[in-house]
C-alpha cells in the first residue's frame, strides 16, 4: 500500500502516515498553500474516475470533495496568493472535456468558472489562478 507520510524535514523519524489507503495506493498527492491541507487523487479499482480527497493535517479528517460517479477530476492550479482555493477540472457535463471549477478548501463548495470550448487540457498561469480564485 502506498500512503502519504508527513513530518519535519529535519526529523524524519517523526513522520507519520496522513492517509489510510488499503487498496491500490496513492500515486498523486500534494500540499495546499493553506499549510494545513493535503490533497490526493484516487480512483476506484482502476475506473479512472479520479476523485479529489482533502486531508486536514491538524485533525486527520479526510473528505472526498468530488464524489461524482463517472467523473474525472484534474488538479489544475493552486496559488499562494489565494491559499484557500484550488482550480480543478471536472468532466461532469461532457466526458471528453474538463470544465474549470473553483474549490473552496474550507467548505468544499465548487463553482464552475469556465466552460471548456474544446481544449484538450488547461494551462493556468499564476496571475490567472489568483484572479480566477476570487469569487465573481
N, CA, C and O atoms as a GROMACS GRO file, in nm:
protein
  544
    1UNK      N    1   0.084  -0.119   0.000
    1UNK     CA    2   0.000   0.000   0.000
    1UNK      C    3   0.088   0.125   0.000
    1UNK      O    4   0.184   0.134   0.076
    2UNK      N    5   0.053   0.218  -0.085
    2UNK     CA    6   0.123   0.344  -0.092
    2UNK      C    7   0.039   0.450  -0.022
    2UNK      O    8  -0.071   0.482  -0.067
    3UNK      N    9   0.090   0.504   0.087
    3UNK     CA   10   0.023   0.612   0.158
    3UNK      C   11   0.117   0.731   0.166
    3UNK      O   12   0.237   0.720   0.139
    4UNK      N   13   0.061   0.845   0.202
    4UNK     CA   14   0.140   0.968   0.214
    4UNK      C   15   0.177   0.986   0.360
    4UNK      O   16   0.092   0.977   0.449
    5UNK      N   17   0.303   1.013   0.383
    5UNK     CA   18   0.355   1.039   0.516
    5UNK      C   19   0.400   1.184   0.523
    5UNK      O   20   0.443   1.241   0.422
    6UNK      N   21   0.390   1.244   0.641
    6UNK     CA   22   0.435   1.382   0.658
    6UNK      C   23   0.505   1.395   0.793
    6UNK      O   24   0.471   1.326   0.889
    7UNK      N   25   0.602   1.485   0.797
    7UNK     CA   26   0.675   1.512   0.919
    7UNK      C   27   0.779   1.619   0.896
    7UNK      O   28   0.796   1.664   0.782
    8UNK      N   29   0.847   1.660   0.999
    8UNK     CA   30   0.950   1.763   0.985
    8UNK      C   31   1.066   1.714   0.899
    8UNK      O   32   1.110   1.600   0.911
    9UNK      N   33   1.115   1.801   0.812
    9UNK     CA   34   1.226   1.765   0.725
    9UNK      C   35   1.352   1.732   0.805
    9UNK      O   36   1.433   1.649   0.763
   10UNK      N   37   1.369   1.799   0.919
   10UNK     CA   38   1.490   1.777   0.999
   10UNK      C   39   1.473   1.665   1.103
   10UNK      O   40   1.565   1.639   1.180
   11UNK      N   41   1.357   1.599   1.105
   11UNK     CA   42   1.334   1.488   1.198
   11UNK      C   43   1.250   1.381   1.129
   11UNK      O   44   1.133   1.362   1.164
   12UNK      N   45   1.308   1.309   1.032
   12UNK     CA   46   1.230   1.211   0.957
   12UNK      C   47   1.170   1.100   1.042
   12UNK      O   48   1.072   1.038   1.001
   13UNK      N   49   1.226   1.074   1.159
   13UNK     CA   50   1.170   0.971   1.247
   13UNK      C   51   1.034   1.011   1.302
   13UNK      O   52   0.960   0.926   1.352
   14UNK      N   53   1.000   1.140   1.294
   14UNK     CA   54   0.871   1.187   1.344
   14UNK      C   55   0.762   1.182   1.237
   14UNK      O   56   0.647   1.215   1.265
   15UNK      N   57   0.796   1.140   1.116
   15UNK     CA   58   0.696   1.131   1.009
   15UNK      C   59   0.589   1.030   1.045
   15UNK      O   60   0.615   0.928   1.110
   16UNK      N   61   0.467   1.061   1.002
   16UNK     CA   62   0.354   0.971   1.030
   16UNK      C   63   0.266   0.964   0.904
   16UNK      O   64   0.264   1.058   0.825
   17UNK      N   65   0.194   0.852   0.887
   17UNK     CA   66   0.106   0.845   0.771
   17UNK      C   67  -0.014   0.938   0.790
   17UNK      O   68  -0.073   0.943   0.898
   18UNK      N   69  -0.048   1.012   0.685
   18UNK     CA   70  -0.164   1.102   0.694
   18UNK      C   71  -0.278   1.054   0.604
   18UNK      O   72  -0.386   1.114   0.604
   19UNK      N   73  -0.256   0.946   0.530
   19UNK     CA   74  -0.363   0.883   0.454
   19UNK      C   75  -0.373   0.738   0.500
   19UNK      O   76  -0.280   0.684   0.560
   20UNK      N   77  -0.486   0.676   0.471
   20UNK     CA   78  -0.511   0.541   0.521
   20UNK      C   79  -0.560   0.447   0.410
   20UNK      O   80  -0.650   0.366   0.432
   21UNK      N   81  -0.500   0.458   0.294
   21UNK     CA   82  -0.543   0.376   0.182
   21UNK      C   83  -0.514   0.229   0.208
   21UNK      O   84  -0.406   0.194   0.254
   22UNK      N   85  -0.611   0.144   0.177
   22UNK     CA   86  -0.595  -0.001   0.193
   22UNK      C   87  -0.606  -0.073   0.058
   22UNK      O   88  -0.610  -0.196   0.053
   23UNK      N   89  -0.611   0.006  -0.050
   23UNK     CA   90  -0.632  -0.054  -0.181
   23UNK      C   91  -0.511  -0.040  -0.270
   23UNK      O   92  -0.403  -0.091  -0.240
   24UNK      N   93  -0.531   0.029  -0.381
   24UNK     CA   94  -0.430   0.039  -0.487
   24UNK      C   95  -0.317   0.135  -0.455
   24UNK      O   96  -0.215   0.134  -0.524
   25UNK      N   97  -0.331   0.215  -0.353
   25UNK     CA   98  -0.227   0.311  -0.317
   25UNK      C   99  -0.252   0.448  -0.375
   25UNK      O  100  -0.330   0.463  -0.469
   26UNK      N  101  -0.186   0.546  -0.319
   26UNK     CA  102  -0.200   0.685  -0.361
   26UNK      C  103  -0.076   0.722  -0.441
   26UNK      O  104   0.036   0.712  -0.392
   27UNK      N  105  -0.098   0.764  -0.564
   27UNK     CA  106   0.013   0.794  -0.653
   27UNK      C  107   0.022   0.940  -0.692
   27UNK      O  108   0.121   0.982  -0.754
   28UNK      N  109  -0.079   1.020  -0.658
   28UNK     CA  110  -0.078   1.162  -0.693
   28UNK      C  111  -0.128   1.241  -0.572
   28UNK      O  112  -0.244   1.229  -0.533
   29UNK      N  113  -0.039   1.322  -0.514
   29UNK     CA  114  -0.074   1.397  -0.394
   29UNK      C  115   0.007   1.525  -0.389
   29UNK      O  116   0.107   1.540  -0.459
   30UNK      N  117  -0.037   1.618  -0.305
   30UNK     CA  118   0.036   1.743  -0.287
   30UNK      C  119  -0.016   1.818  -0.166
   30UNK      O  120  -0.119   1.784  -0.108
   31UNK      N  121   0.057   1.922  -0.129
   31UNK     CA  122   0.017   2.006  -0.018
   31UNK      C  123  -0.043   2.135  -0.070
   31UNK      O  124   0.009   2.194  -0.165
   32UNK      N  125  -0.151   2.178  -0.008
   32UNK     CA  126  -0.215   2.304  -0.046
   32UNK      C  127  -0.142   2.420   0.021
   32UNK      O  128  -0.070   2.402   0.119
   33UNK      N  129  -0.163   2.538  -0.034
   33UNK     CA  130  -0.094   2.657   0.015
   33UNK      C  131  -0.152   2.712   0.145
   33UNK      O  132  -0.104   2.814   0.196
   34UNK      N  133  -0.255   2.647   0.200
   34UNK     CA  134  -0.307   2.692   0.329
   34UNK      C  135  -0.227   2.634   0.446
   34UNK      O  136  -0.254   2.664   0.562
   35UNK      N  137  -0.128   2.552   0.414
   35UNK     CA  138  -0.037   2.492   0.513
   35UNK      C  139  -0.106   2.398   0.612
   35UNK      O  140  -0.051   2.369   0.718
   36UNK      N  141  -0.225   2.352   0.579
   36UNK     CA  142  -0.290   2.255   0.668
   36UNK      C  143  -0.363   2.146   0.593
   36UNK      O  144  -0.421   2.058   0.655
   37UNK      N  145  -0.361   2.152   0.458
   37UNK     CA  146  -0.438   2.056   0.380
   37UNK      C  147  -0.350   1.981   0.281
   37UNK      O  148  -0.270   2.041   0.208
   38UNK      N  149  -0.365   1.850   0.281
   38UNK     CA  150  -0.304   1.763   0.182
   38UNK      C  151  -0.415   1.724   0.085
   38UNK      O  152  -0.527   1.698   0.129
   39UNK      N  153  -0.387   1.719  -0.044
   39UNK     CA  154  -0.484   1.667  -0.139
   39UNK      C  155  -0.426   1.544  -0.207
   39UNK      O  156  -0.304   1.531  -0.222
   40UNK      N  157  -0.515   1.456  -0.248
   40UNK     CA  158  -0.472   1.344  -0.332
   40UNK      C  159  -0.586   1.301  -0.422
   40UNK      O  160  -0.703   1.323  -0.393
   41UNK      N  161  -0.548   1.237  -0.531
   41UNK     CA  162  -0.644   1.183  -0.627
   41UNK      C  163  -0.646   1.032  -0.613
   41UNK      O  164  -0.542   0.969  -0.594
   42UNK      N  165  -0.765   0.975  -0.624
   42UNK     CA  166  -0.779   0.830  -0.610
   42UNK      C  167  -0.897   0.785  -0.695
   42UNK      O  168  -1.002   0.849  -0.695
   43UNK      N  169  -0.879   0.676  -0.766
   43UNK     CA  170  -0.993   0.616  -0.837
   43UNK      C  171  -1.037   0.492  -0.762
   43UNK      O  172  -0.980   0.457  -0.659
   44UNK      N  173  -1.138   0.426  -0.814
   44UNK     CA  174  -1.187   0.303  -0.750
   44UNK      C  175  -1.160   0.185  -0.842
   44UNK      O  176  -1.218   0.175  -0.950
   45UNK      N  177  -1.074   0.098  -0.799
   45UNK     CA  178  -1.045  -0.025  -0.871
   45UNK      C  179  -1.008  -0.004  -1.017
   45UNK      O  180  -1.042  -0.085  -1.102
   46UNK      N  181  -0.937   0.107  -1.047
   46UNK     CA  182  -0.890   0.131  -1.182
   46UNK      C  183  -0.992   0.190  -1.277
   46UNK      O  184  -0.972   0.186  -1.399
   47UNK      N  185  -1.102   0.245  -1.225
   47UNK     CA  186  -1.205   0.300  -1.314
   47UNK      C  187  -1.166   0.434  -1.378
   47UNK      O  188  -1.237   0.483  -1.466
   48UNK      N  189  -1.056   0.494  -1.335
   48UNK     CA  190  -1.003   0.621  -1.384
   48UNK      C  191  -1.099   0.739  -1.364
   48UNK      O  192  -1.082   0.843  -1.427
   49UNK      N  193  -1.198   0.722  -1.279
   49UNK     CA  194  -1.283   0.834  -1.236
   49UNK      C  195  -1.218   0.891  -1.111
   49UNK      O  196  -1.258   0.860  -0.999
   50UNK      N  197  -1.116   0.975  -1.132
   50UNK     CA  198  -1.034   1.026  -1.023
   50UNK      C  199  -1.115   1.120  -0.936
   50UNK      O  200  -1.174   1.217  -0.985
   51UNK      N  201  -1.118   1.092  -0.807
   51UNK     CA  202  -1.186   1.177  -0.709
   51UNK      C  203  -1.080   1.252  -0.630
   51UNK      O  204  -0.970   1.202  -0.608
   52UNK      N  205  -1.115   1.374  -0.589
   52UNK     CA  206  -1.022   1.457  -0.512
   52UNK      C  207  -1.055   1.446  -0.365
   52UNK      O  208  -1.169   1.470  -0.324
   53UNK      N  209  -0.956   1.409  -0.285
   53UNK     CA  210  -0.970   1.398  -0.140
   53UNK      C  211  -0.884   1.504  -0.074
   53UNK      O  212  -0.775   1.536  -0.121
   54UNK      N  213  -0.936   1.558   0.035
   54UNK     CA  214  -0.862   1.654   0.116
   54UNK      C  215  -0.843   1.595   0.255
   54UNK      O  216  -0.934   1.535   0.310
   55UNK      N  217  -0.723   1.612   0.310
   55UNK     CA  218  -0.691   1.566   0.445
   55UNK      C  219  -0.647   1.686   0.527
   55UNK      O  220  -0.554   1.757   0.488
   56UNK      N  221  -0.714   1.709   0.640
   56UNK     CA  222  -0.674   1.815   0.734
   56UNK      C  223  -0.555   1.761   0.813
   56UNK      O  224  -0.570   1.666   0.888
   57UNK      N  225  -0.439   1.822   0.796
   57UNK     CA  226  -0.318   1.771   0.860
   57UNK      C  227  -0.319   1.790   1.011
   57UNK      O  228  -0.245   1.721   1.081
   58UNK      N  229  -0.401   1.882   1.062
   58UNK     CA  230  -0.409   1.902   1.208
   58UNK      C  231  -0.496   1.796   1.274
   58UNK      O  232  -0.460   1.743   1.380
   59UNK      N  233  -0.610   1.764   1.212
   59UNK     CA  234  -0.705   1.672   1.276
   59UNK      C  235  -0.703   1.531   1.217
   59UNK      O  236  -0.748   1.436   1.281
   60UNK      N  237  -0.650   1.518   1.095
   60UNK     CA  238  -0.654   1.389   1.027
   60UNK      C  239  -0.784   1.363   0.954
   60UNK      O  240  -0.799   1.259   0.889
   61UNK      N  241  -0.880   1.455   0.963
   61UNK     CA  242  -1.008   1.438   0.895
   61UNK      C  243  -0.988   1.435   0.745
   61UNK      O  244  -0.915   1.517   0.689
   62UNK      N  245  -1.052   1.339   0.681
   62UNK     CA  246  -1.039   1.321   0.538
   62UNK      C  247  -1.178   1.331   0.475
   62UNK      O  248  -1.276   1.281   0.531
   63UNK      N  249  -1.186   1.396   0.358
   63UNK     CA  250  -1.316   1.405   0.289
   63UNK      C  251  -1.295   1.406   0.139
   63UNK      O  252  -1.196   1.458   0.088
   64UNK      N  253  -1.390   1.346   0.071
   64UNK     CA  254  -1.391   1.348  -0.075
   64UNK      C  255  -1.474   1.468  -0.118
   64UNK      O  256  -1.590   1.480  -0.080
   65UNK      N  257  -1.414   1.557  -0.197
   65UNK     CA  258  -1.485   1.678  -0.240
   65UNK      C  259  -1.538   1.667  -0.383
   65UNK      O  260  -1.606   1.758  -0.431
   66UNK      N  261  -1.507   1.557  -0.451
   66UNK     CA  262  -1.563   1.532  -0.585
   66UNK      C  263  -1.614   1.388  -0.590
   66UNK      O  264  -1.553   1.303  -0.656
   67UNK      N  265  -1.724   1.359  -0.522
   67UNK     CA  266  -1.773   1.221  -0.510
   67UNK      C  267  -1.858   1.173  -0.629
   67UNK      O  268  -1.939   1.082  -0.613
   68UNK      N  269  -1.840   1.232  -0.745
   68UNK     CA  270  -1.927   1.207  -0.859
   68UNK      C  271  -1.891   1.076  -0.929
   68UNK      O  272  -1.774   1.047  -0.950
   69UNK      N  273  -1.992   1.000  -0.965
   69UNK     CA  274  -1.970   0.874  -1.037
   69UNK      C  275  -1.939   0.904  -1.183
   69UNK      O  276  -2.005   0.986  -1.246
   70UNK      N  277  -1.838   0.837  -1.238
   70UNK     CA  278  -1.804   0.850  -1.378
   70UNK      C  279  -1.744   0.985  -1.417
   70UNK      O  280  -1.741   1.019  -1.535
   71UNK      N  281  -1.698   1.061  -1.319
   71UNK     CA  282  -1.640   1.194  -1.345
   71UNK      C  283  -1.494   1.190  -1.306
   71UNK      O  284  -1.457   1.136  -1.201
   72UNK      N  285  -1.410   1.247  -1.390
   72UNK     CA  286  -1.267   1.252  -1.365
   72UNK      C  287  -1.228   1.392  -1.317
   72UNK      O  288  -1.266   1.493  -1.378
   73UNK      N  289  -1.152   1.398  -1.209
   73UNK     CA  290  -1.103   1.524  -1.154
   73UNK      C  291  -0.957   1.542  -1.193
   73UNK      O  292  -0.878   1.448  -1.191
   74UNK      N  293  -0.923   1.666  -1.230
   74UNK     CA  294  -0.783   1.704  -1.255
   74UNK      C  295  -0.751   1.826  -1.171
   74UNK      O  296  -0.829   1.921  -1.167
   75UNK      N  297  -0.638   1.824  -1.103
   75UNK     CA  298  -0.593   1.943  -1.031
   75UNK      C  299  -0.525   2.033  -1.133
   75UNK      O  300  -0.428   1.994  -1.197
   76UNK      N  301  -0.578   2.155  -1.147
   76UNK     CA  302  -0.525   2.249  -1.246
   76UNK      C  303  -0.428   2.348  -1.184
   76UNK      O  304  -0.322   2.376  -1.241
   77UNK      N  305  -0.462   2.403  -1.068
   77UNK     CA  306  -0.376   2.504  -1.007
   77UNK      C  307  -0.418   2.534  -0.864
   77UNK      O  308  -0.535   2.519  -0.828
   78UNK      N  309  -0.322   2.574  -0.786
   78UNK     CA  310  -0.347   2.639  -0.658
   78UNK      C  311  -0.230   2.732  -0.634
   78UNK      O  312  -0.116   2.702  -0.669
   79UNK      N  313  -0.260   2.846  -0.574
   79UNK     CA  314  -0.164   2.956  -0.571
   79UNK      C  315  -0.154   3.011  -0.430
   79UNK      O  316  -0.254   3.021  -0.359
   80UNK      N  317  -0.034   3.048  -0.390
   80UNK     CA  318  -0.012   3.102  -0.256
   80UNK      C  319  -0.082   3.232  -0.229
   80UNK      O  320  -0.104   3.267  -0.114
   81UNK      N  321  -0.118   3.306  -0.334
   81UNK     CA  322  -0.190   3.432  -0.311
   81UNK      C  323  -0.336   3.409  -0.277
   81UNK      O  324  -0.402   3.499  -0.225
   82UNK      N  325  -0.388   3.291  -0.303
   82UNK     CA  326  -0.525   3.251  -0.266
   82UNK      C  327  -0.518   3.111  -0.205
   82UNK      O  328  -0.564   3.015  -0.267
   83UNK      N  329  -0.461   3.098  -0.085
   83UNK     CA  330  -0.433   2.966  -0.030
   83UNK      C  331  -0.557   2.884   0.004
   83UNK      O  332  -0.545   2.763   0.025
   84UNK      N  333  -0.673   2.944   0.011
   84UNK     CA  334  -0.793   2.870   0.049
   84UNK      C  335  -0.871   2.813  -0.068
   84UNK      O  336  -0.980   2.759  -0.049
   85UNK      N  337  -0.817   2.825  -0.189
   85UNK     CA  338  -0.888   2.774  -0.306
   85UNK      C  339  -0.795   2.695  -0.397
   85UNK      O  340  -0.673   2.709  -0.392
   86UNK      N  341  -0.857   2.612  -0.479
   86UNK     CA  342  -0.787   2.540  -0.585
   86UNK      C  343  -0.870   2.553  -0.711
   86UNK      O  344  -0.991   2.573  -0.704
   87UNK      N  345  -0.807   2.541  -0.825
   87UNK     CA  346  -0.878   2.529  -0.951
   87UNK      C  347  -0.865   2.384  -0.996
   87UNK      O  348  -0.755   2.328  -1.002
   88UNK      N  349  -0.979   2.323  -1.028
   88UNK     CA  350  -0.979   2.184  -1.071
   88UNK      C  351  -1.059   2.171  -1.201
   88UNK      O  352  -1.142   2.255  -1.232
   89UNK      N  353  -1.031   2.066  -1.273
   89UNK     CA  354  -1.107   2.034  -1.393
   89UNK      C  355  -1.196   1.916  -1.366
   89UNK      O  356  -1.154   1.817  -1.307
   90UNK      N  357  -1.322   1.925  -1.411
   90UNK     CA  358  -1.418   1.816  -1.398
   90UNK      C  359  -1.488   1.795  -1.532
   90UNK      O  360  -1.526   1.892  -1.598
   91UNK      N  361  -1.504   1.671  -1.571
   91UNK     CA  362  -1.577   1.641  -1.694
   91UNK      C  363  -1.720   1.596  -1.663
   91UNK      O  364  -1.768   1.495  -1.715
   92UNK      N  365  -1.786   1.672  -1.577
   92UNK     CA  366  -1.924   1.640  -1.537
   92UNK      C  367  -2.023   1.655  -1.651
   92UNK      O  368  -2.113   1.572  -1.665
   93UNK      N  369  -2.008   1.758  -1.733
   93UNK     CA  370  -2.106   1.787  -1.837
   93UNK      C  371  -2.082   1.709  -1.966
   93UNK      O  372  -2.176   1.666  -2.032
   94UNK      N  373  -1.954   1.692  -2.002
   94UNK     CA  374  -1.916   1.621  -2.123
   94UNK      C  375  -1.796   1.534  -2.091
   94UNK      O  376  -1.695   1.586  -2.044
   95UNK      N  377  -1.804   1.406  -2.114
   95UNK     CA  378  -1.694   1.317  -2.074
   95UNK      C  379  -1.560   1.347  -2.139
   95UNK      O  380  -1.456   1.313  -2.084
   96UNK      N  381  -1.562   1.411  -2.256
   96UNK     CA  382  -1.435   1.436  -2.327
   96UNK      C  383  -1.372   1.569  -2.291
   96UNK      O  384  -1.258   1.595  -2.331
   97UNK      N  385  -1.441   1.656  -2.216
   97UNK     CA  386  -1.389   1.789  -2.185
   97UNK      C  387  -1.400   1.821  -2.036
   97UNK      O  388  -1.502   1.793  -1.973
   98UNK      N  389  -1.294   1.880  -1.981
   98UNK     CA  390  -1.291   1.920  -1.840
   98UNK      C  391  -1.316   2.070  -1.829
   98UNK      O  392  -1.236   2.151  -1.878
   99UNK      N  393  -1.425   2.107  -1.764
   99UNK     CA  394  -1.453   2.247  -1.734
   99UNK      C  395  -1.376   2.287  -1.609
   99UNK      O  396  -1.334   2.200  -1.532
  100UNK      N  397  -1.356   2.417  -1.587
  100UNK     CA  398  -1.279   2.466  -1.473
  100UNK      C  399  -1.374   2.503  -1.359
  100UNK      O  400  -1.473   2.573  -1.378
  101UNK      N  401  -1.340   2.454  -1.240
  101UNK     CA  402  -1.416   2.483  -1.118
  101UNK      C  403  -1.322   2.540  -1.013
  101UNK      O  404  -1.205   2.503  -1.005
  102UNK      N  405  -1.376   2.632  -0.933
  102UNK     CA  406  -1.306   2.683  -0.815
  102UNK      C  407  -1.355   2.602  -0.696
  102UNK      O  408  -1.476   2.589  -0.674
  103UNK      N  409  -1.261   2.548  -0.620
  103UNK     CA  410  -1.291   2.470  -0.500
  103UNK      C  411  -1.252   2.551  -0.378
  103UNK      O  412  -1.137   2.594  -0.365
  104UNK      N  413  -1.346   2.571  -0.288
  104UNK     CA  414  -1.317   2.634  -0.159
  104UNK      C  415  -1.272   2.523  -0.064
  104UNK      O  416  -1.351   2.433  -0.033
  105UNK      N  417  -1.148   2.528  -0.020
  105UNK     CA  418  -1.093   2.420   0.062
  105UNK      C  419  -1.167   2.404   0.195
  105UNK      O  420  -1.184   2.291   0.243
  106UNK      N  421  -1.209   2.513   0.256
  106UNK     CA  422  -1.274   2.506   0.387
  106UNK      C  423  -1.412   2.443   0.379
  106UNK      O  424  -1.448   2.361   0.463
  107UNK      N  425  -1.490   2.482   0.278
  107UNK     CA  426  -1.629   2.436   0.271
  107UNK      C  427  -1.650   2.320   0.175
  107UNK      O  428  -1.747   2.246   0.188
  108UNK      N  429  -1.560   2.305   0.079
  108UNK     CA  430  -1.578   2.204  -0.025
  108UNK      C  431  -1.670   2.250  -0.137
  108UNK      O  432  -1.701   2.173  -0.227
  109UNK      N  433  -1.713   2.376  -0.133
  109UNK     CA  434  -1.800   2.429  -0.237
  109UNK      C  435  -1.727   2.436  -0.370
  109UNK      O  436  -1.612   2.479  -0.378
  110UNK      N  437  -1.797   2.394  -0.477
  110UNK     CA  438  -1.745   2.400  -0.612
  110UNK      C  439  -1.825   2.502  -0.692
  110UNK      O  440  -1.948   2.503  -0.687
  111UNK      N  441  -1.755   2.589  -0.765
  111UNK     CA  442  -1.819   2.689  -0.850
  111UNK      C  443  -1.757   2.678  -0.989
  111UNK      O  444  -1.636   2.693  -1.005
  112UNK      N  445  -1.841   2.653  -1.090
  112UNK     CA  446  -1.789   2.648  -1.226
  112UNK      C  447  -1.752   2.789  -1.269
  112UNK      O  448  -1.834   2.881  -1.259
  113UNK      N  449  -1.628   2.806  -1.318
  113UNK     CA  450  -1.584   2.939  -1.360
  113UNK      C  451  -1.552   2.946  -1.509
  113UNK      O  452  -1.536   3.056  -1.563
  114UNK      N  453  -1.542   2.830  -1.577
  114UNK     CA  454  -1.518   2.833  -1.721
  114UNK      C  455  -1.566   2.703  -1.786
  114UNK      O  456  -1.533   2.593  -1.740
  115UNK      N  457  -1.644   2.718  -1.891
  115UNK     CA  458  -1.681   2.604  -1.975
  115UNK      C  459  -1.567   2.577  -2.072
  115UNK      O  460  -1.505   2.670  -2.123
  116UNK      N  461  -1.542   2.452  -2.097
  116UNK     CA  462  -1.436   2.416  -2.189
  116UNK      C  463  -1.488   2.424  -2.333
  116UNK      O  464  -1.582   2.351  -2.368
  117UNK      N  465  -1.430   2.511  -2.415
  117UNK     CA  466  -1.477   2.524  -2.553
  117UNK      C  467  -1.423   2.416  -2.648
  117UNK      O  468  -1.456   2.416  -2.766
  118UNK      N  469  -1.341   2.327  -2.596
  118UNK     CA  470  -1.286   2.221  -2.680
  118UNK      C  471  -1.139   2.194  -2.657
  118UNK      O  472  -1.076   2.124  -2.736
  119UNK      N  473  -1.083   2.249  -2.551
  119UNK     CA  474  -0.941   2.230  -2.520
  119UNK      C  475  -0.914   2.089  -2.469
  119UNK      O  476  -0.994   2.032  -2.394
  120UNK      N  477  -0.804   2.033  -2.511
  120UNK     CA  478  -0.760   1.904  -2.460
  120UNK      C  479  -0.722   1.915  -2.313
  120UNK      O  480  -0.750   1.825  -2.234
  121UNK      N  481  -0.657   2.026  -2.279
  121UNK     CA  482  -0.609   2.047  -2.143
  121UNK      C  483  -0.606   2.197  -2.114
  121UNK      O  484  -0.617   2.279  -2.205
  122UNK      N  485  -0.590   2.232  -1.988
  122UNK     CA  486  -0.580   2.371  -1.945
  122UNK      C  487  -0.439   2.395  -1.893
  122UNK      O  488  -0.380   2.308  -1.829
  123UNK      N  489  -0.386   2.511  -1.919
  123UNK     CA  490  -0.260   2.557  -1.859
  123UNK      C  491  -0.291   2.691  -1.795
  123UNK      O  492  -0.325   2.787  -1.865
  124UNK      N  493  -0.279   2.700  -1.664
  124UNK     CA  494  -0.319   2.819  -1.591
  124UNK      C  495  -0.196   2.884  -1.531
  124UNK      O  496  -0.121   2.820  -1.457
  125UNK      N  497  -0.174   3.012  -1.564
  125UNK     CA  498  -0.058   3.081  -1.508
  125UNK      C  499  -0.094   3.141  -1.373
  125UNK      O  500  -0.212   3.161  -1.344
  126UNK      N  501   0.006   3.172  -1.289
  126UNK     CA  502  -0.021   3.220  -1.153
  126UNK      C  503  -0.111   3.343  -1.144
  126UNK      O  504  -0.200   3.344  -1.059
  127UNK      N  505  -0.093   3.449  -1.227
  127UNK     CA  506  -0.186   3.563  -1.214
  127UNK      C  507  -0.331   3.524  -1.246
  127UNK      O  508  -0.423   3.572  -1.180
  128UNK      N  509  -0.352   3.440  -1.344
  128UNK     CA  510  -0.487   3.396  -1.377
  128UNK      C  511  -0.545   3.311  -1.265
  128UNK      O  512  -0.664   3.320  -1.234
  129UNK      N  513  -0.461   3.230  -1.204
  129UNK     CA  514  -0.505   3.147  -1.093
  129UNK      C  515  -0.554   3.234  -0.979
  129UNK      O  516  -0.658   3.206  -0.919
  130UNK      N  517  -0.481   3.339  -0.948
  130UNK     CA  518  -0.519   3.427  -0.837
  130UNK      C  519  -0.650   3.498  -0.867
  130UNK      O  520  -0.737   3.504  -0.780
  131UNK      N  521  -0.667   3.552  -0.988
  131UNK     CA  522  -0.790   3.624  -1.018
  131UNK      C  523  -0.908   3.530  -1.033
  131UNK      O  524  -1.019   3.566  -0.995
  132UNK      N  525  -0.888   3.411  -1.087
  132UNK     CA  526  -0.996   3.316  -1.103
  132UNK      C  527  -1.041   3.259  -0.968
  132UNK      O  528  -1.155   3.213  -0.955
  133UNK      N  529  -0.953   3.263  -0.870
  133UNK     CA  530  -0.989   3.210  -0.740
  133UNK      C  531  -1.080   3.303  -0.663
  133UNK      O  532  -1.147   3.260  -0.569
  134UNK      N  533  -1.084   3.429  -0.701
  134UNK     CA  534  -1.171   3.523  -0.633
  134UNK      C  535  -1.316   3.502  -0.673
  134UNK      O  536  -1.344   3.476  -0.790
  135UNK      N  537  -1.408   3.513  -0.578
  135UNK     CA  538  -1.549   3.498  -0.613
  135UNK      C  539  -1.592   3.605  -0.714
  135UNK      O  540  -1.541   3.717  -0.712
  136UNK      N  541  -1.686   3.569  -0.804
  136UNK     CA  542  -1.730   3.666  -0.904
  136UNK      C  543  -1.805   3.782  -0.843
  136UNK      O  544  -1.850   3.871  -0.915
   0.00000   0.00000   0.00000
